[in-house]
């Protein structure tokens, strides 16, 4: 199962108030060691689900690194840059 298939199986959840919105992506079955992704935005954010999917995909790509151990902190400037691009969208 690749990251896109696993992402489609996941069920997105969203809660919001007048000042904030919380969007979460629960871990798909058999994927990512039970890690849950959560994004806090303004309620007017145009596409929190898209940002959350890009974050998920960036992390899933990190799992392909043979030197990375799941549940260990990621200390990589390249990963930090990719994650910043995923969050900003450019």
Residue pairs with C-beta under 8 A, 6 or more apart in sequence:
1 30
1 31
3 56
3 57
3 60
3 61
4 57
6 28
6 30
6 31
6 32
6 60
7 25
7 28
7 53
7 56
7 57
9 28
9 29
10 25
10 26
10 27
10 28
10 56
11 26
12 23
12 24
12 25
12 49
12 52
13 23
13 24
13 25
13 26
14 21
14 22
14 23
14 24
14 48
15 21
15 22
16 22
16 43
17 43
18 43
19 42
19 43
20 40
20 41
20 42
20 43
21 40
21 41
21 42
21 43
21 45
21 48
22 38
22 39
22 40
23 38
23 39
23 41
23 48
23 49
23 52
24 36
24 37
24 38
24 39
24 52
25 36
25 37
25 38
25 52
25 53
25 56
26 36
27 33
27 34
27 35
27 36
32 59
32 60
32 63
32 70
33 70
33 71
35 59
35 71
37 52
37 55
37 56
37 59
39 48
39 51
39 52
39 55
41 48
41 51
45 51
50 89
51 86
51 87
51 89
54 86
54 87
54 89
55 83
55 86
55 87
57 86
58 79
58 82
58 83
58 86
61 82
62 68
62 74
62 76
62 79
63 70
68 74
